[in-house]
Amino acid sequence: MYLIRDFELEKDKIGEFTGDEDLIMHNKKKYYVNSEEELFEKLKSENIDPGKFTSPWRCDYPL
């Protein structure tokens, strides 16, 4: 399963909230997809170029 987080930050406040970006997030959305194929489809439907990301779609962030 993959999670896509889509949000906007208040540009003029980014420097003030390092580490606390949740406080300046707007238009927060979450999308869950079950496969890499669905991941690419969702990114494309949101006009996001999947080529701008490093794949495979993994990270070392401990969950």
Secondary structure, DSSP 8 states (H G I E B T S, - for coil): -EEEEEEEE-GGGGGGGTT-GGGGEEEEEEEEESSHHHHHHHHHHTT--GGGS-SSS------
